[in-house]
Amino acid sequence: MEVRLTLYENTGKPLKLVNRKTPEKFVSIIQEINTKIAKNLILPPFVDLNITDLGDMPFAVAKKQVVSVSERYSVVTRKGNRYTLTTTQSIPILAHEWGHVLFYESARVHFEFLEKIDMLDVKLDEIKSKLQIAYKEAMDLEKSANLYPDKDAYRKLMEESQTEYFKLVEESELIKGQLNQINEVFIPYKLRSGPYDEFWGDVISMLYTENPAAIYNTLDMRADDAYISAERRKEIVRRNPVAHINHLSKPESIHTKLREAMEFLWDQYLKKPSVMKRKADIAPAVLKALFSELQWAMSFPLKEDLETEDPLDVGFMKTQNDRLKKALQRELADFK
């Protein structure tokens, strides 16, 4: 798989990396994840990896195979204090964001409508480009009417130009209609997939770092004494390395809705050295459990006023966690 690297300026100032080898390191991390963890998963043909020196928000555009991360992150705590994460703390974030791309690549196969949407989107983009060209040609032709002494020939050219333009418009509307039909199944996917996608990103990060507190150690900078004391944070990690989820994020966040299932996955499986040695086998098993539960969640009735996210319903969240734990138990039965 090709990693297409781009370094970019994020603050308007010249790019200034702390370590000039960071881009090479980040590329190697993605390649290592692919080799040791994701070798039994579907990989995209390429990824566009965008790296800047200092940023505040990593993100992945999974369907376009884009991951944008920073060497370091500037973080503002709830108390208003600003901290800068180290390059080492940024590594779990990179693994998490790459996990989103891996999730979508496999989801396109499991949920066939996603691949169909991608194909229609490509066709629609092509038609939009042709429409722009056709429109410009028609305008240029209209402006140059005085250059055509033969008015019948000019009229014929205009008719051909308009026919081509409206043919493209018709094709565009046809594709939009097909996309609207697919939306009946895509919207439930869009509104339900978030917690499962974020869960998977954390799994990839944990498998890569072999550290259940990897994401915690990154998020730790966001906490301060006004939110939770340093001593209390250390106690939380000592007692339960993944329990940070309960304390550093709002319970309704899509990043934390499946926190009980995450604790179950670590306590029952990932913390065992014998299981951690089988990363390439456990990854597809976990993904299979996630997809089966996402399929169920998509069939659960949606609230009429729901537009962007899963319903913030405690009962529903408990059911999601209980079901996912059972699904993980089923798919990981051979991992001791």
Buried (B, 14 or more C-beta within 10 A) or exposed (E): EEBEBEBEEBEEEEBEBEEEEBBEEBBEBBEEBBEEBBBEBBBBEEBBBBBBBBBEEBEBEBBEBBBBBBBBBBBEBEEEEEBEBBBEBBBBBBBBBBBBBBBBBBBBEBBEBBEBBBEBBEBBEEBEEBBEEBBEBBEEBEEEEEEBEEEEEBEEBBEEBEEBBEEBBEBBEBBEEBBEEBBEBBBBBEBBBBBBBBBBBBBBBBBBBEBBBBBBBBBBBBBBEEBBEEEEBEEBBEEBBBBBBBBBBEEBBBBBBBBBBBBBBBBBBBBBEEBBEBBBBBBBBBBBBBBBBBBBBBEEEBEEEBEEBBBBEEEBBEBBBEBBBBBBBEBBEEBE
